[in-house]
Amino acid sequence: MEEVFVEWAKAIHREQTVVDGHLDLAAEVYRRRLHGERDVVERRYLRSFLEAGLNVCVSSVFVSSGDLPEKGLPVAMAQIAALREDLEPVRDVIGVVSSREELEGALRDGRIAVLLSLEGLDPIGTDLYLLRAFYDMGVRGAGLTWSRPNAFARGCCKAGEFAEIHGGLTELGREAVAKMEELGMYVDVSHLNNDGFADILECAKKPFMASHSDAWSVHENYRNLRDDQIAALASQGGVIGVNACGTIAGAAPFPREQAIDCLCRHVEHLAAVAGEEHVGFGFDLCNGLSASTPRLSFDVEEDDLLLHHGEMLTLSAALLGRGMREDTLAGVLGGNFLRFFRETLS
């Protein structure tokens, strides 16, 4: 990578808003704190966040299948509490925000803003009143489901599988969309199957996002969006966050040049189909969560095409080297997601 593009990327990261639209932060913090760790974000993430110039991070609240159904609600609540407690010692640098005013305040003061989003409504079972409870805990977005069926919808297959999963939103799922929009929570379609995506297009009244999805035309994976879906989401005012999971993007973490090239191709294709103002980053970096998960063997799944957030600079430099304009990169880097949050947060 030519040094001129690296320095250019560093300048843009310093001057522009930088957003990661999806990170399993709350789940990892909760698991590590259960085993006695403290200051997880400060020790494991803050340095790379600052290196990237990160301004906003969306933390998912993700409950694994083994905790469902009985432990879904308490585990989700505990993840939120664990994350808030873990951030308390560094509250002058990073903290959870839950309104447009708090977001703007964090940006103005140079603090990293963390937004909370449910990765699937499994923790609420079938009780839509619990949506209000999670809203009051600061959750501002949600997907109806992860890659598994629940009372609201059927998810697409898991990242490492290749299968068409049929079945759209249930009636309760449609009611959940209406309730989320009423509360002021955005809808995330990244884990919905194709039938569910079509139903969201039909029933959603407000813009929705795909926080961590790639382009089917670049790599055929059912976690990725077809061109007609990309265009439809953009027409609704939504944003698509490019996913850096190798299985979903269609590359291995090594060699690094091929991993970065793969992400660039997804960014460029999404921008060509959706329009450059509808593309962002939602990297879904999972190595940390995988390493924190109890297992019978010591093998840890490492599928992240970016090894840490600091490598966002490498990706930005590569995009500039491929001819992306600075204003386009500023939007993809965070401006587009920031616009979406400003429009959807109360």
C-alpha positions, 0 to 999 in steps of 0.5 A: 500500500502506497504511503500517500494513501495511508497518510490520506486515510489517517487524515480522513479518520481524524477529521470524519465520523467513524462508525462500526454498525455491528460488534458483539461487544456486550456478549463478549464483555458479559462472558469475560466478566463472568470468568473474572475479567474486568475492564474488558473494553479498556484492555481489549478494544479501546486502543484499536478503537482510538487508532481507528478514530472510532466515534460510534459503535453499535453493540449487539445484545446476542443470546446464544441458542444454548441460553434459550428459551429460559435464560434468554431474558435474564442473559440479555439484561445481564449483557447490557448491565455488564457492558455499562458496568465495564465502561464506567471506569472509562466513561470519559472516553466511551459510554452508552448513549440512547438519544440523539442528544446524547449521541451529539454530546458524545461526538462534540466532546470526543467520546466514543458513543455506544448504541445498543441493538438486540440481535434477534427478539428471542429474549422477549419470547412472545411478549411485545411489552418487553420491547418497551422494557428494553427500550427503557434500558437503552436499546435503540435497534433490533433484528427480528431474529438471528439465524434461527426461527423464533416467534417473529420470523425465520432467519437465514441460514448460518454464515457457514451454511448454504441453504434457502430458508423459506417462511416470512414474518409471523403476524406477531413479527409484523406487530413487532415491527409496528411496535418498534417503529412506535417506540423509536427503535430501528429495524435491522434485517441482516439475519432475515431470510429472503421471505422475511426481507420482502415482508419488511418491505411491505410493512415497514413505515420507516427506514431500516438497515442491514447492519452487517451484510454483504453483496450476493453478487460478489459472494453467494451466501444467504447472509448477503443481499441480492441487488434488488434487495440492496436497491429496495433498502436504499429506496427506503432510506436505509444503510447497509454495513459491510460485513468483515466475516470471511465466510460471509464476504468470501475470503480468508483472513490471510493473505491480508491483501486478498482479504482487504481486496474482498472487502473493497469489492463489496463496498464498491458493489453496494455503492454502485447498486444502492448509491454511495450514501447508503453504504457503511461498515458493520464489521461483525468482528467475532474473534473476541467473542469466539475466544470468550466462549467456553468450548470443549477444545482449544480451537478458536474460530478466527474468521475476521478479515480485519484483525482489529479496528485499527485495520480500518485504516488499511481498508480506507487506504485501499479504497482510496488507492482504488479511486474512491473519492474522499467525500464518498469514503467519509460517508462509508466510513461513518457519515451515512450511518450517522445520518441514519441514527440522527433520523431514527433516534428520538 
